[in-house]
């Protein structure tokens, strides 16, 4: 019988604690279909406070990252968030001979290529499904399922928190703040949702998808973004009168012949019967267009610790099933031009305040 696959956690917040629960549940109730897991270490700055809420045989709680790096863990799960020290700790874990699973979109958007190169050099794996779509497996869909095609466009709802907020406003006519309160109560929103609403969360995820789909090295700051925080209940009333609603969309399209990328994140009008109009609550959704396969649609839960934990666990399982697999690092180019999108409320084709431009937006989205 093979030895259990040893897992160490960095962070025991919403995501980390959900992953710990899934590790225990999977090991105890999978009927032998999955590898056996052993949670060996939990690193958390408040380990002394949190250890009383979680008891497991052979588990070491620590406030020292060195304890994890020097352990015999096979994989380290990074769930602390932020760019630093997360990027340094992922790098250190790979250098110590451990594979890594991360849910950190900011790290992968800014340092993903270098970290993936390091992982390949070390003969280890770095997987990051949870960093983009939650339980919507878009990383595998583009990286594996559609690897035989030439992707030309990705349009997606990539922030389940904002979608939950917009869906609540649409259904009840409440204010954005009231909808945020409901999302927090359901575990879909953090105490500070600014990164979700202002588009920086979805922008980082879209930068990762540009690398996967188009082979482009895109800095998140290159992606035009318009905040969703200014949307009010009356905007949904006006959208409904035109047979539609509002969603925060992330859009990336690459013209390879001209080497031009068009990318933006913004609240946009969509028709109610469209793919995105039907995506409600904390769901993510994506339409991926390939030169040969046409459109491929995918959706799944995009907010909450449980959804993220599913993606993390899937990556852990993938590594455990083939520990010797080496994921080749991406070959990215910076030789392209970004077409600047004007997302100002007065001129944007995405504006929910300019009726004549709604028609253009609805045609675009109905086409996908």
C-alpha positions in Angstrom: 0.0 0.0 0.0 1.4 3.4 -1.0 2.1 5.9 1.8 -0.3 8.8 2.2 0.3 12.0 0.2 1.5 14.6 2.7 0.0 18.1 2.5 1.1 21.3 4.3 -1.2 24.4 4.5 0.0 28.0 4.5 -3.0 29.9 5.9 -6.0 28.7 7.8 -8.6 31.3 6.8 -11.7 30.8 4.7 -9.9 28.9 2.0 -7.3 27.1 4.1 -9.8 25.7 6.6 -12.1 24.6 3.7 -9.2 22.7 2.2 -8.4 21.1 5.5 -12.0 19.8 5.8 -12.0 18.5 2.2 -8.7 16.6 2.9 -10.3 14.9 5.8 -13.6 14.2 4.1 -11.9 12.9 0.9 -9.6 10.6 2.8 -12.4 9.2 4.9 -15.2 8.8 2.4 -13.8 8.3 -1.1 -14.0 4.6 -1.1 -10.4 4.2 -2.2 -10.9 5.9 -5.5 -8.5 8.8 -4.6 -5.0 8.8 -3.0 -4.8 8.9 0.7 -3.9 12.3 2.2 -2.3 13.3 5.4 -2.4 16.9 6.6 1.0 17.3 8.3 1.4 21.0 8.9 -0.6 24.2 9.2 1.2 27.5 9.1 -0.8 30.5 10.3 0.3 33.6 12.1 -2.5 32.9 14.6 -1.8 29.2 15.0 -1.9 29.4 18.8 -5.5 30.7 18.6 -6.8 28.5 15.8 -5.3 25.1 16.8 -8.0 24.6 19.4 -10.7 24.6 16.6 -9.0 21.8 14.6 -7.7 18.6 16.0 -6.1 15.9 13.8 -3.7 13.1 14.5 -0.1 14.0 13.5 -0.8 17.6 12.7 1.7 20.2 13.5 0.6 23.8 13.9 3.3 26.5 13.5 4.0 30.2 13.1 7.4 29.4 11.5 7.5 29.0 7.7 10.8 27.2 8.1 8.9 24.3 9.8 7.0 23.7 6.6 9.9 24.1 4.3 12.0 21.7 6.3 9.2 19.1 6.7 8.6 16.0 4.6 5.4 17.4 3.0 4.9 16.4 -0.6 2.9 19.4 -1.5 2.4 22.9 0.0 -0.9 24.7 -0.4 -0.5 28.4 -0.4 -3.7 30.1 0.8 -2.5 33.3 2.5 -3.2 35.7 -0.3 -1.4 38.9 -1.4 1.7 39.1 -3.5 4.3 39.1 -0.7 5.4 37.1 1.2 3.3 34.5 -0.7 5.5 34.7 -3.9 8.7 34.2 -1.9 7.2 31.3 0.1 6.1 29.6 -3.1 9.5 30.0 -4.5 11.1 28.7 -1.3 8.8 25.6 -1.3 9.7 24.7 -4.9 13.4 25.2 -4.1 13.0 22.9 -1.2 11.7 20.1 -3.5 8.0 20.4 -2.8 5.2 20.8 -5.3 2.9 23.7 -4.7 -0.8 24.4 -5.2 -1.9 28.0 -5.0 -5.2 30.0 -5.1 -3.3 33.3 -5.4 -4.3 35.1 -8.6 -2.1 38.1 -7.8 1.0 36.0 -7.5 0.3 34.0 -10.6 -0.6 37.1 -12.7 2.7 38.8 -11.8 5.2 36.0 -11.1 3.5 32.9 -12.6 5.9 32.4 -15.6 9.0 32.6 -13.4 7.5 30.3 -10.8 6.4 27.7 -13.3 9.9 27.8 -14.8 11.4 27.1 -11.4 8.9 24.3 -10.8 9.9 22.6 -14.0 13.6 23.1 -13.2 13.1 21.5 -9.8 11.1 18.6 -11.3 8.1 19.6 -9.3 4.6 20.9 -10.1 2.9 24.3 -9.5 -0.8 24.2 -10.1 -3.2 27.1 -9.8 -6.7 26.2 -10.9 -8.2 27.9 -7.9 -6.5 31.2 -8.7 -8.8 31.9 -11.7 -12.3 30.3 -11.7 -13.0 28.7 -8.3 -14.8 25.5 -9.0 -15.1 26.4 -12.7 -12.1 24.5 -14.2 -11.1 27.1 -16.8 -7.3 26.6 -16.4 -7.6 22.9 -17.4 -10.2 23.8 -20.1 -7.7 26.1 -21.9 -4.4 24.5 -20.9 -5.5 20.9 -21.6 -8.9 20.5 -23.1 -8.5 23.1 -25.8 -4.7 22.8 -26.2 -5.2 21.6 -29.8 -7.0 24.8 -30.9 -6.0 28.4 -31.4 -7.9 30.5 -28.9 -9.0 33.8 -30.2 -11.3 35.2 -27.5 -12.2 34.7 -23.9 -15.3 36.4 -22.3 -16.0 35.6 -18.8 -17.6 36.3 -15.4 -14.5 35.8 -13.2 -15.7 37.3 -9.9 -18.4 35.3 -8.0 -18.7 38.0 -5.3 -19.7 40.7 -7.8 -22.0 38.4 -9.6 -23.7 37.4 -6.4 -24.1 41.1 -5.5 -25.5 42.0 -9.0 -27.8 39.1 -9.0 -29.2 40.1 -5.6 -29.7 43.7 -6.8 -31.4 42.4 -10.0 -33.8 40.1 -8.1 -34.8 42.3 -5.2 -34.1 45.9 -6.2 -31.9 46.5 -3.2 -28.9 48.7 -3.0 -25.4 47.6 -3.6 -24.6 47.8 0.1 -27.6 45.7 1.0 -26.6 43.1 -1.6 -23.0 43.1 -0.2 -24.4 42.4 3.3 -26.3 39.4 2.0 -23.2 38.2 0.2 -21.1 38.5 3.3 -23.7 36.6 5.3 -23.6 33.7 2.8 -19.8 33.6 2.8 -19.5 35.0 -0.7 -17.8 38.3 0.1 -14.9 39.4 2.3 -15.1 42.2 4.8 -13.4 44.5 2.3 -14.8 43.7 -1.2 -13.1 46.5 -3.0 -10.8 44.2 -5.1 -13.9 42.4 -6.3 -16.0 45.4 -7.1 -13.2 47.6 -8.6 -12.3 44.8 -11.1 -8.7 44.3 -9.9 -9.5 40.7 -8.9 -10.9 39.8 -12.3 -8.2 41.8 -14.0 -5.5 39.6 -12.5 -7.4 36.5 -13.5 -7.8 37.7 -17.0 -4.0 38.4 -17.2 -3.5 34.7 -16.3 -5.9 33.6 -19.0 -4.1 35.8 -21.6 -0.9 33.8 -20.8 -2.7 30.5 -21.1 -4.9 31.3 -24.1 -2.7 33.5 -26.2 0.9 33.0 -24.9 1.1 36.7 -23.9 3.0 38.2 -20.9 0.3 40.7 -19.7 0.7 42.8 -16.7 -2.7 43.3 -15.0 -2.1 47.1 -15.1 -2.3 46.9 -18.9 -6.0 45.7 -18.7 -8.5 48.6 -18.8 -10.9 48.3 -15.8 -14.1 50.1 -14.7 -15.4 49.7 -11.2 -18.7 48.1 -10.5 -19.1 49.9 -7.2 -21.1 52.8 -8.9 -23.9 50.5 -10.1 -27.2 51.3 -8.5 -30.6 49.7 -8.4 -32.0 52.0 -11.1 -29.4 50.7 -13.5 -31.0 47.3 -13.3 -34.5 48.8 -13.8 -33.3 50.4 -17.1 -31.5 47.2 -18.2 -34.7 45.2 -17.4 -36.7 47.6 -19.6 -34.5 46.6 -22.5 -34.7 42.9 -21.8 -31.4 42.6 -20.0 -29.4 42.9 -16.9 -25.8 43.9 -15.8 -22.8 41.6 -15.2 -19.2 42.3 -14.5 -17.4 40.9 -17.6 -13.8 40.2 -18.4 -13.0 40.3 -22.1 -9.8 39.4 -23.9 -9.5 39.0 -27.7 -6.2 38.6 -29.5 -5.6 39.4 -33.2 -2.5 37.3 -33.9 -2.0 38.7 -37.4 -1.8 42.2 -36.1 -0.4 41.2 -32.6 -3.1 43.3 -30.9 -4.7 42.4 -27.6 -8.0 44.0 -26.6 -8.7 43.4 -22.9 -11.0 45.0 -20.3 -13.0 44.3 -17.2 -16.2 46.3 -16.6 -19.9 46.1 -15.8 -21.8 45.5 -19.0 -25.3 45.1 -20.3 -26.2 41.6 -21.3 -29.6 40.2 -22.5 -31.5 38.1 -20.0 -31.6 35.0 -22.2 -27.8 35.1 -22.9 -25.3 32.8 -21.4 -24.1 35.5 -19.0 -27.6 36.8 -18.3 -28.5 33.4 -17.0 -25.5 33.1 -14.8 -26.7 34.1 -11.3 -25.5 34.1 -7.7 -21.9 33.4 -6.9 -21.4 31.6 -10.3 -18.5 32.1 -12.7 -19.0 31.5 -16.4 -16.8 31.7 -19.5 -17.2 31.5 -23.3 -13.9 30.5 -24.9 -13.7 30.9 -28.7 -11.3 28.8 -30.8 -10.4 29.1 -34.4 -11.4 25.5 -35.1 -13.7 24.4 -32.2 -15.9 27.5 -32.1 -17.4 28.4 -28.7 -16.9 26.4 -25.6 -19.0 27.3 -22.5 -18.1 26.5 -19.0 -19.4 27.6 -15.6 -19.2 26.8 -11.9 -19.2 28.2 -8.4 -16.9 31.2 -8.1 -17.1 32.5 -4.6 -16.8 31.0 -1.1 -14.3 28.8 0.6 -16.0 25.5 -0.5 -15.8 26.3 -4.2 -12.1 27.3 -4.0 -11.3 24.2 -1.9 -12.7 22.0 -4.7 -10.3 23.5 -7.2 -7.4 23.2 -4.7 -8.2 19.6 -4.0 -8.4 18.8 -7.7 -4.9 20.1 -8.1 -3.7 18.2 -5.1 -5.2 15.0 -6.5 -3.6 15.6 -9.9 -0.2 15.9 -8.3 -0.7 12.9 -6.0 -1.8 10.7 -9.0 1.4 11.5 -11.0 4.0 12.8 -8.6 6.7 12.7 -11.3 4.9 14.7 -13.9 6.6 17.9 -15.0 4.4 20.7 -16.3 6.4 22.6 -19.0 6.7 26.3 -18.3 4.8 28.6 -20.6 6.5 30.3 -23.5 5.3 33.9 -23.4 5.9 36.9 -25.6 5.8 40.6 -24.8 5.8 41.5 -28.5 2.3 42.7 -28.9 0.3 45.9 -28.6 -2.6 46.5 -26.2 -5.6 48.2 -27.7 -6.7 50.8 -25.1 -10.3 50.5 -24.2 -12.1 53.7 -23.1 -14.3 52.6 -20.2 -15.4 56.1 -19.1 -19.1 56.3 -18.2 -19.6 59.0 -20.8 -18.1 57.1 -23.8 -17.8 53.5 -23.1 -19.8 50.9 -25.1 -20.1 49.1 -21.7 -21.8 52.1 -19.9 -25.1 51.3 -18.4 -25.8 55.0 -18.5 -25.6 55.6 -22.3 -28.7 54.0 -24.0 -27.4 54.4 -27.6 -24.3 52.4 -26.7 -26.2 49.6 -25.0 -27.2 48.4 -28.4 -23.6 47.9 -29.4 -22.8 46.0 -26.1 -25.9 43.8 -26.4 -24.9 42.9 -30.0 -21.5 42.0 -28.9 -22.6 39.7 -26.1 -25.4 38.1 -28.1 -22.8 37.2 -30.6 -20.9 35.2 -28.0 
